């Protein structure tokens, strides 16, 4: 199973793009709050729809266009609410809280594996990626020689590895859209709350309503896109075909 995914050109390309996105998001968090960076990452589902329509001939429905408009408004609201700041250091307790959250995520994997569908595993993947987002917030402000020995660096790598494994497992059990939407929604909510509570992400004065409305819209937009999105690319079909002889039920790629 893992070998087939690793050798599939579409999955390999997607993984490479995800690594590139991680690096860009890593440096963006040097001055931007976690909630804004994660909102941009969640809105990537809209970018994917546009690229798919242009390059792969996907049919973009009116409902999808409406969702893209909602995501655009949400990003504008969150960008307006964001208060740029640098986080050079966090209390030691922050690292322990994030470690406990990742440990709880790992402990719930057996239960999520026994559950039906992709959502439980995707939700845990989202939690792991939320830990990654918050743990990596102070790292870009550090000198490069300090990164290998910093505890948050190792926590970032551990959460990235766990999140990627859980996402791959979720993709075996359900459609790309449902797994991705569940993961993004959980990541957005958990990372936003943890970023404000644990690493001091700030909201501009008088812009809390902008933040709340933007957060609600971005989560609603991602979840709605999973329901109305039309994905007709050939690569996801090849992944499903490669995994079709496994006993895990396969989702329908819409």
PyMOL commands that set and color helices and strands:
alter all, ss='L'
color gray80, all
select helices_A, chain A and resi 2-7+9-28+34-42+44-56+62-81+92-107+109-114+119-135+139-141+144-147+151-173+176-198+208-228+234-242
alter helices_A, ss='H'
color red, helices_A
select strands_A, chain A and resi 82-83+202-203
alter strands_A, ss='S'
color yellow, strands_A
deselect
rebuild
show_as cartoon
